[in-house]
Amino acid sequence: MKSQYLAGLLLVAFGSVFVGCSKDPLENLTQEESRIYITNHDSTANFRSYSTFTISDSVAVINNNNVSRQQTDVDKAFIEAVRTQMVARGYTMVSRSSNPDVAVNVSRIYNTSTGLISYNNYWDSYGGFYDPFNYGYGGYGYYSPYSYATYTIREGALSVDVLDLKNAATSNRINGIWSGLIRGSGIFNPATAASQVQQLFNQSPYLKKNN
């Protein structure tokens, strides 16, 4: 019985060491692994019916609903990556004055949110961080003057949108027919812009002029 008890203790100890040394998969993701690629499209759109496209030489920067246009090295890299993918899909790039069938917008989107964390629930549930009896103040209550903390989260994303200009006059509006969104870590890197955009287009085999 004693040997079984010792074996059980060793097994528990080994299991604790194993769990303690195991990696948290969420904390060990590379930047590429952390990224999420989302695409959506108008199921009624016939992408083979479009031949030409135009794309702006600057990027729309949307920062908490404030919009501006910029042309940084990152922006240029993403614009070129989108142009390359559109051409590879059989579309021809033309100027705005040439009545293109579709327009392509590239946007950087930033959203900053703030919040308030209350530690009062912690004090109520667990009695605070320490036991007052341990310091010779039995019977005393514990009060924290800083039981609230604020936090700020800034999130960035890259959006690519394809707009139908060919049928705008008929429908009396410009419809979005495809969109792609990239979220995650290290998005705004000119060195990886091409591979990121390619991921979006790889998810959309229907987006092509080629037969």
C-alpha positions in Angstrom: 0.0 0.0 0.0 2.8 2.4 0.9 4.5 1.8 -2.5 1.3 2.5 -4.3 0.9 5.7 -2.3 4.4 6.9 -3.3 3.8 5.9 -6.9 0.7 8.0 -6.9 2.5 11.0 -5.5 5.2 10.7 -8.1 2.6 10.5 -10.8 0.8 13.7 -9.6 4.2 15.5 -9.3 5.2 14.5 -12.8 1.8 15.6 -14.1 2.2 19.0 -12.5 5.6 19.5 -13.9 4.4 18.5 -17.4 1.5 20.9 -17.3 3.6 23.7 -15.9 6.1 23.4 -18.7 3.6 23.1 -21.5 3.3 26.0 -23.8 0.3 28.2 -24.1 -0.6 27.9 -27.8 -2.1 31.4 -27.9 1.1 33.0 -26.4 3.4 31.3 -28.9 1.7 32.1 -32.2 3.8 33.8 -34.9 2.5 37.0 -36.4 1.4 35.1 -39.5 -0.4 32.4 -37.4 -2.2 35.2 -35.4 -3.8 36.7 -38.6 -7.4 36.2 -39.6 -8.4 36.5 -43.3 -12.1 37.2 -43.9 -13.7 37.4 -47.4 -17.2 38.0 -48.5 -18.9 38.6 -51.8 -22.2 39.3 -53.6 -23.4 35.9 -54.6 -25.3 37.4 -57.6 -22.3 39.1 -59.1 -20.8 37.6 -62.2 -17.1 38.4 -61.8 -16.3 37.2 -65.3 -18.5 40.0 -66.7 -16.0 42.6 -65.5 -12.8 43.3 -67.5 -11.2 46.5 -66.2 -10.4 48.0 -62.8 -8.9 51.1 -61.3 -7.3 51.4 -57.9 -6.4 54.6 -56.0 -2.7 55.4 -55.4 -3.4 56.2 -51.8 -5.1 54.4 -48.9 -8.0 55.5 -46.9 -7.1 55.6 -43.2 -10.1 55.2 -40.9 -9.3 56.0 -37.4 -12.3 55.9 -35.0 -14.5 57.2 -37.8 -12.1 59.9 -38.9 -11.1 59.4 -42.5 -7.9 60.6 -44.2 -5.8 59.4 -47.1 -2.1 58.4 -46.9 0.6 57.0 -49.1 3.2 55.4 -46.9 5.6 52.6 -47.9 3.1 50.2 -46.3 0.2 51.6 -48.3 2.2 51.4 -51.6 3.1 47.8 -50.9 -0.5 46.8 -50.3 -1.8 48.7 -53.3 0.8 47.0 -55.5 0.0 43.6 -54.1 -3.7 44.1 -54.8 -3.0 45.3 -58.4 -0.8 42.3 -59.0 -3.5 39.9 -57.8 -6.2 41.6 -59.9 -4.0 41.4 -63.1 -3.2 37.8 -62.3 -6.9 37.1 -62.3 -7.3 38.5 -65.8 -8.4 42.0 -65.1 -6.8 45.0 -66.9 -5.9 48.1 -64.9 -7.0 51.4 -66.5 -7.3 55.0 -65.4 -10.4 56.4 -63.7 -11.2 58.4 -66.9 -11.4 55.2 -68.9 -14.7 54.0 -67.4 -13.4 51.0 -65.5 -15.8 48.2 -64.7 -14.8 48.1 -61.0 -13.0 50.2 -58.5 -10.8 48.8 -55.8 -10.4 50.5 -52.4 -7.7 49.7 -49.9 -8.2 50.9 -46.3 -6.3 50.8 -43.0 -8.8 50.7 -40.2 -8.0 51.6 -36.6 -10.2 51.3 -33.6 -9.3 52.4 -30.1 -11.5 51.4 -27.2 -11.2 52.1 -23.5 -12.8 50.4 -20.6 -12.9 50.2 -16.8 -12.0 47.1 -14.7 -13.3 46.9 -11.2 -11.4 44.8 -8.6 -14.3 45.1 -6.1 -15.6 41.7 -7.2 -12.3 40.2 -6.4 -12.2 41.7 -2.9 -15.8 40.5 -2.3 -15.2 37.0 -3.6 -11.7 36.3 -2.3 -11.1 38.7 0.5 -8.4 40.7 -1.2 -4.8 39.8 -1.9 -3.8 38.9 1.7 -5.1 37.8 5.0 -5.1 40.7 7.5 -4.5 38.2 10.4 -1.1 37.5 8.8 0.0 41.1 9.7 -1.4 41.2 13.2 -4.5 43.1 12.3 -7.2 40.5 12.9 -10.7 41.9 12.7 -9.7 44.8 10.5 -11.3 45.2 7.1 -9.3 45.7 3.9 -9.8 48.7 1.6 -8.2 49.5 -1.7 -8.2 53.1 -2.9 -7.2 51.9 -6.4 -9.8 49.2 -6.9 -10.5 50.5 -10.4 -8.2 50.5 -13.4 -8.7 51.7 -17.0 -7.4 50.0 -20.1 -7.0 51.0 -23.7 -7.0 48.6 -26.7 -5.9 49.8 -30.2 -6.8 47.3 -33.0 -5.8 47.6 -36.6 -7.1 45.9 -39.7 -6.6 46.1 -43.5 -9.6 46.1 -45.8 -9.8 45.6 -49.6 -13.1 46.4 -51.3 -14.2 45.9 -55.0 -17.0 48.2 -56.1 -19.2 47.7 -59.2 -19.0 50.8 -61.4 -20.2 49.0 -64.5 -23.8 48.7 -63.3 -23.9 51.8 -61.2 -26.0 53.8 -63.7 -28.5 51.0 -63.9 -29.0 50.4 -60.2 -28.5 54.1 -59.4 -25.9 53.1 -56.7 -22.4 51.7 -56.4 -22.6 48.2 -55.0 -19.8 46.4 -53.2 -19.3 43.0 -54.8 -16.3 41.7 -52.8 -14.5 42.5 -49.6 -11.5 41.1 -47.8 -10.3 41.9 -44.3 -7.1 41.1 -42.5 -6.8 41.2 -38.7 -4.0 40.2 -36.4 -0.4 41.0 -35.4 2.1 42.7 -37.6 -0.3 43.4 -40.5 1.2 46.7 -41.6 4.5 45.4 -42.9 5.5 46.1 -46.5 7.6 42.9 -46.5 4.6 40.7 -46.0 1.9 42.8 -47.9 2.1 40.6 -51.0 1.6 37.3 -49.1 -1.2 38.7 -47.0 -3.1 39.9 -50.0 -2.5 36.7 -51.8 -4.2 34.8 -48.9 -7.3 36.9 -49.4 -7.4 36.2 -53.1 -6.7 32.5 -52.5 -9.9 32.3 -50.5 -11.8 33.8 -53.4 -11.3 31.6 -56.5 -14.5 33.0 -58.1 -12.9 36.5 -58.3 -11.4 36.2 -61.8 -11.9 37.2 -65.4 -10.0 34.1 -66.7 -12.1 31.1 -67.8 
